[in-house]
Amino acid sequence: MLVKEILSSVDVIADGYVKSTTYAKIGERLARTHNELYREAFVMAVEAAREIDDPPTMFRALLSIGYSMAKAGIKSFRRVYNSVLEDSKVLPQSHRDVVMKTAVEYLLSLGYIGDAILFASEIHNEKLRNKVLVEILARNTALIGRDPLKAAYRLRRNKLVLEYVTREPYRSRALAEVVKGYLYSGNYENAILSLREIVDRNLAKHIFKEVVFYLKDKGVLGHHIDLLENVADEMAEKLGRDFLPSLAFAFALSGQGFSAVRLVRKVGGEEVLEDIALELLLRDGDALPGFLGALNEEEAESVGKAVMNAILERPSLGSDSIVRAVENSTGSEDVLVKVARYYIVTGKLGEAMRIARSLRTERLRSITMADIAHNLVKAGRVEDAIDVALEVRDARFSSILISEILLKALEQELPGRVKSWNGSRH
């Protein structure tokens, strides 16, 4: 009895749209509880919608009613949607486009991709149609990731929708979704090859990186690296050679140092290599050794200096593995001095001494030895500091260094044993 009273009370709602959708929502709840009055509720909903004077609002109400029917499991909701599809043709194009877009939103929410494509294809405004089609693609692609068993079917849907997308930047966005669909379904080669068709530069960079990182996570990047390099070249030919450094960084970040360096060499410039190395240092230092190992001697010297300067400025960025990789990548003594300095700063004086002894340039060797000796004095190891000073080959520099060490040791010793003197009392 209460349900009938509720249904009869809905009639007091003045707004036709709210009245009709309220009937529909009541019908949805009744259907879910197997109350036979749900049929009456939906009939009243449709009747209330038909009484709305404004046609666009009437069609929106019917779509909302159909949505409630679908959520209640009533398959005849399609009859409601089909009636809207046909009857709305009397509307001006701009008004009908809004109705079609609303239908797509409801259908995507329900997961009815095929029906959504049909309604989207009826949108007259090209920009709006393309935008809505991309939304359909994104939804369909997400479903590929959730339900691999239907992947082939949904991939065909992606191809179908792509044919309708004709305008940039929407076509590039659609292609990005197609690429993702191939990735989620394990069609890695098709995903890589599809990258070539994207013409939006920023999106192309983003999706290329996404492909590289996805393949790395799946443990198959190495199997596809040659194809990725070839596609990167093709994309650069179309989008500009300055496009390559971004792609190279994606390779470097994924541990493919040699591929990254090969791409950078095509545009030239050690500065680009330095930028990539410094970005790796900030974002993922673990990827830096592989990148450094791919450099030739000249490149390694330039990049090594840049990396060590950054680390000496912020020692927290460094690690033994990174610094060791810098050391192993180059024989440049200018770089090795910086490596030694890092070891001194971090208290690894034995490692610093090892490098200092390997230096052939007298000036650099002496400077590094002096640095080590002064730090040994600070640590209270005066005898060790003198031993280091004696290893300096320049006799005059060695003598001056020993003198400084002894005087420094005296300064550290006196304050603890002698009270400060303020002059003679006499």
C-alpha positions in Angstrom: 0.0 0.0 0.0 2.8 2.4 0.9 4.5 1.9 -2.6 1.3 2.9 -4.3 1.0 6.0 -2.1 4.6 6.9 -3.0 3.9 6.5 -6.7 0.8 8.6 -6.5 2.6 11.3 -4.5 5.2 11.8 -7.3 2.6 13.6 -9.3 2.9 16.6 -7.0 6.4 17.3 -8.4 6.1 20.3 -10.7 9.2 19.9 -12.8 8.5 17.4 -15.5 12.1 16.2 -15.8 12.4 15.6 -12.1 9.0 13.9 -12.0 9.7 11.4 -14.8 13.2 10.5 -13.5 11.8 10.1 -10.0 9.3 7.6 -11.3 12.1 5.8 -13.1 14.3 5.6 -10.0 11.4 4.2 -8.0 10.9 1.7 -10.8 14.5 0.7 -10.7 14.4 0.0 -6.9 11.1 -1.9 -7.2 12.5 -4.1 -10.0 15.5 -5.0 -7.9 13.3 -6.1 -5.1 11.0 -8.0 -7.5 8.0 -5.8 -6.7 5.6 -6.1 -9.7 4.7 -2.4 -9.4 8.0 -1.6 -11.1 6.2 -1.9 -14.5 3.7 0.7 -13.5 6.4 3.0 -12.2 8.3 2.9 -15.5 5.1 3.4 -17.5 4.3 6.5 -15.4 7.9 7.7 -16.0 7.6 7.5 -19.7 4.2 9.2 -19.7 5.6 12.0 -17.5 8.5 12.5 -19.9 6.2 12.7 -22.9 4.3 15.5 -21.3 7.5 17.7 -21.1 7.1 20.6 -23.5 10.8 21.2 -24.2 11.9 18.4 -26.7 15.6 18.3 -25.7 14.6 18.0 -22.1 12.0 15.3 -22.9 14.7 13.2 -24.7 17.1 13.7 -21.8 14.4 12.4 -19.5 13.8 9.4 -21.7 17.5 8.6 -21.7 17.6 8.8 -17.9 14.5 6.5 -17.7 16.2 4.0 -20.1 19.3 4.2 -17.9 17.3 3.2 -14.8 15.7 0.4 -16.7 19.1 -0.9 -17.8 20.4 -0.8 -14.2 17.4 -2.8 -13.1 18.2 -5.4 -15.7 15.3 -4.6 -18.0 16.6 -5.2 -21.6 13.7 -3.3 -23.2 15.6 -0.2 -22.2 17.0 -0.3 -25.8 13.6 0.4 -27.2 13.6 3.6 -25.3 17.0 4.6 -26.6 16.2 3.6 -30.1 13.1 5.8 -30.0 15.2 8.7 -28.8 17.7 8.0 -31.7 14.9 8.2 -34.3 12.6 10.8 -32.8 15.3 13.3 -31.9 16.1 13.8 -35.6 13.5 16.6 -35.6 15.7 18.7 -33.3 18.2 21.3 -34.5 21.6 19.7 -35.0 23.2 21.4 -32.0 20.4 20.3 -29.6 20.5 16.8 -31.0 24.2 16.6 -30.5 23.8 17.3 -26.8 21.2 14.5 -26.6 23.4 12.0 -28.4 26.4 12.9 -26.1 24.2 12.3 -23.1 23.1 9.0 -24.5 26.8 8.0 -24.9 27.6 9.0 -21.3 24.8 6.7 -20.0 25.8 3.8 -22.3 29.4 4.0 -21.3 28.5 4.0 -17.7 26.5 0.8 -18.4 29.4 -0.7 -20.4 27.5 -0.9 -23.7 30.3 0.2 -26.0 28.7 -0.8 -29.3 25.5 1.2 -28.6 27.7 4.2 -27.5 29.5 4.1 -30.8 26.2 4.2 -32.7 25.0 7.3 -30.8 28.4 9.0 -31.1 28.4 8.5 -34.9 25.1 10.5 -35.0 26.8 13.6 -33.5 27.0 16.3 -36.3 29.6 18.6 -34.8 32.9 17.1 -35.8 34.9 18.4 -32.8 32.3 17.1 -30.3 32.0 13.8 -32.2 35.7 13.3 -32.1 35.9 14.1 -28.4 33.1 11.7 -27.5 34.7 8.9 -29.7 38.0 9.3 -27.8 36.1 8.9 -24.5 34.5 5.7 -25.9 38.0 4.4 -26.9 39.3 5.2 -23.4 36.5 3.2 -21.8 36.9 0.3 -24.2 40.6 0.2 -23.7 40.2 0.2 -19.9 37.9 -2.9 -20.3 40.7 -4.7 -22.2 42.9 -4.4 -19.2 40.2 -5.7 -16.9 38.9 -8.6 -19.1 41.8 -10.1 -21.2 39.4 -12.9 -22.4 37.5 -10.4 -24.6 40.7 -8.6 -25.7 40.5 -9.5 -29.4 36.9 -8.4 -29.6 37.6 -5.1 -27.9 40.6 -4.5 -30.1 38.4 -4.7 -33.1 36.1 -2.2 -31.5 39.0 0.2 -31.0 39.9 -0.1 -34.7 36.3 0.6 -35.7 36.1 3.7 -33.5 39.4 5.0 -34.8 38.1 5.1 -38.3 35.5 7.7 -37.2 38.1 9.9 -35.5 39.3 12.3 -38.2 40.4 15.5 -36.5 43.6 16.4 -34.5 44.4 16.4 -31.7 41.6 13.8 -31.1 43.0 11.3 -33.6 46.3 11.3 -31.8 44.5 10.8 -28.5 42.5 7.9 -30.1 45.7 6.3 -31.4 47.2 6.6 -27.9 44.2 4.5 -26.6 44.7 2.0 -29.4 48.4 1.7 -28.4 47.4 1.1 -24.8 44.8 -1.5 -25.9 47.6 -3.4 -27.8 49.8 -3.3 -24.7 47.1 -4.6 -22.4 46.4 -7.5 -24.7 50.0 -8.4 -25.2 50.3 -7.3 -28.8 53.5 -5.4 -28.2 54.7 -5.2 -31.7 51.4 -3.6 -32.9 51.6 -1.2 -30.0 55.0 0.0 -31.0 54.2 0.3 -34.7 51.1 2.3 -34.0 53.2 4.9 -32.3 54.3 6.1 -35.7 50.9 7.5 -36.5 50.7 9.9 -33.6 51.3 13.4 -34.8 50.8 15.4 -31.5 54.3 15.9 -30.3 53.6 16.1 -26.5 51.3 13.1 -26.6 53.8 11.2 -28.8 56.5 11.7 -26.2 54.2 10.7 -23.4 52.8 7.5 -24.9 56.3 6.5 -26.2 57.6 6.6 -22.6 54.5 4.8 -21.4 55.2 2.0 -23.9 58.9 1.7 -22.9 58.1 1.6 -19.1 55.2 -0.9 -19.6 57.5 -3.2 -21.6 60.2 -2.8 -18.9 57.7 -3.7 -16.2 56.7 -6.8 -18.1 60.3 -7.8 -18.5 60.2 -7.8 -22.3 61.8 -4.4 -23.2 65.0 -6.0 -24.4 63.2 -8.2 -26.9 61.6 -5.1 -28.6 64.4 -2.5 -28.3 65.5 -2.6 -31.9 62.0 -2.0 -33.1 61.5 0.8 -30.6 64.7 2.5 -31.9 63.5 2.2 -35.5 60.1 3.7 -34.6 61.8 6.4 -32.6 63.8 7.3 -35.8 60.6 7.4 -37.9 58.8 9.6 -35.3 61.8 12.0 -35.2 61.7 12.3 -39.0 58.1 13.3 -38.8 58.1 15.4 -35.6 61.6 16.8 -35.6 65.1 15.5 -34.6 64.8 17.5 -31.3 62.2 14.9 -30.4 64.8 12.2 -29.9 66.3 13.3 -26.5 62.9 12.8 -24.8 62.8 9.3 -26.2 66.4 8.7 -25.3 65.6 9.6 -21.7 62.9 7.0 -21.6 65.4 4.4 -22.8 68.0 5.5 -20.2 65.4 5.5 -17.4 64.5 1.9 -18.4 68.1 0.7 -18.2 68.7 0.7 -21.9 71.8 3.0 -21.8 73.2 2.0 -25.2 69.9 2.6 -27.0 69.6 6.0 -25.3 73.1 7.1 -26.3 72.7 6.0 -29.9 69.6 8.2 -30.2 71.3 11.2 -28.7 74.3 10.9 -31.0 71.9 11.3 -33.9 71.2 14.9 -32.8 74.7 15.5 -31.4 75.7 17.4 -28.4 77.3 16.3 -25.1 75.1 18.8 -23.4 72.1 16.5 -24.1 73.9 13.6 -22.6 74.7 15.7 -19.5 71.0 16.7 -19.2 69.9 13.1 -19.4 72.5 12.0 -16.8 71.5 14.8 -14.4 67.9 13.9 -14.8 68.6 10.3 -14.1 70.6 11.3 -11.0 67.5 13.2 -9.7 64.9 10.6 -10.7 66.5 7.2 -10.5 70.2 6.9 -9.8 70.1 3.2 -10.2 69.7 3.7 -14.0 72.8 6.0 -14.2 75.6 3.4 -14.2 74.1 1.7 -17.3 73.9 5.0 -19.1 77.5 6.0 -18.2 78.7 2.6 -19.3 77.4 3.3 -22.8 79.5 6.5 -23.3 82.8 6.9 -25.1 85.8 8.4 -23.4 85.1 12.0 -24.5 81.4 11.8 -23.6 82.2 10.1 -20.3 84.5 12.9 -19.3 82.0 15.6 -20.0 79.1 13.7 -18.4 81.3 12.6 -15.5 82.2 16.2 -14.6 78.6 17.2 -14.7 77.4 14.3 -12.5 80.2 14.7 -9.9 79.7 18.5 -9.7 76.0 17.8 -8.9 76.9 15.2 -6.3 79.5 17.3 -4.6 77.0 20.1 -4.4 74.4 17.7 -2.9 76.2 14.5 -1.6 72.9 12.9 -0.7 72.3 12.4 -4.5 75.4 10.2 -4.7 76.0 6.6 -3.9 79.0 4.3 -4.1 77.6 2.5 -7.2 77.1 5.8 -9.1 80.5 7.3 -8.2 82.2 4.0 -9.0 80.4 4.0 -12.4 81.7 7.5 -13.1 85.2 6.4 -12.1 85.1 3.3 -14.3 83.7 5.3 -17.3 86.6 7.6 -17.8 90.3 8.0 -17.3 90.1 11.8 -17.0 92.0 12.9 -14.0 89.9 16.0 -13.7 86.9 13.7 -13.1 88.8 11.4 -10.8 89.8 14.2 -8.6 86.1 15.0 -8.1 85.5 11.3 -7.4 88.3 11.4 -4.7 86.7 14.5 -3.3 83.4 12.7 -2.9 85.1 9.9 -1.0 86.8 12.4 1.3 83.5 14.2 2.0 81.8 10.9 2.8 84.7 9.7 5.0 86.0 7.0 2.7 89.6 8.2 2.9 91.0 4.8 1.9 89.2 5.0 -1.4 90.3 8.6 -1.9 93.9 7.6 -1.3 93.6 4.8 -3.8 92.5 7.3 -6.5 95.1 9.9 -5.4 97.9 7.4 -5.9 96.7 6.7 -9.4 96.9 10.3 -10.5 99.8 11.2 -12.8 99.3 14.9 -12.9 101.5 16.3 -10.2 99.3 19.3 -9.4 96.1 17.2 -9.1 97.9 14.5 -7.1 99.3 17.1 -4.6 95.9 18.9 -4.2 94.1 15.6 -3.5 96.8 14.3 -1.1 96.6 17.6 0.8 92.8 17.3 1.0 93.2 13.8 2.4 95.9 14.8 4.9 93.9 17.8 6.2 90.9 15.5 6.8 93.1 12.9 8.6 94.3 15.7 10.9 90.7 16.6 11.7 90.1 13.0 12.6 93.1 13.1 15.0 95.2 10.9 12.8 98.3 13.1 12.6 100.8 10.4 11.9 98.7 9.1 9.0 98.4 12.6 7.7 102.2 13.0 7.7 102.6 9.7 5.8 100.2 11.0 3.2 102.1 14.3 2.9 105.4 12.4 2.4 103.8 10.7 -0.6 103.6 14.1 -2.4 106.4 14.1 -5.0 107.0 17.8 -5.0 109.4 18.3 -2.2 108.5 21.9 -1.5 104.8 21.2 -1.6 105.3 18.2 0.7 107.3 20.3 3.2 104.7 23.0 3.3 102.0 20.4 3.8 103.8 18.7 6.7 104.4 22.1 8.3 100.7 22.9 8.0 99.8 19.5 9.5 102.0 19.9 12.5 100.8 23.4 13.2 97.2 22.3 12.8 97.9 19.4 15.2 99.4 21.8 17.7 96.3 24.1 17.5 94.1 21.1 18.3 96.3 20.0 21.1 96.9 23.3 23.0 93.3 24.3 23.9 92.8 21.3 26.0 96.0 21.7 28.0 96.8 25.4 28.3 94.6 28.1 29.6 94.3 31.1 27.3 96.9 33.7 28.0 96.0 37.3 28.1 99.5 38.8 28.4 102.1 39.3 31.1 101.2 40.3 34.6 104.4 42.3 35.1 
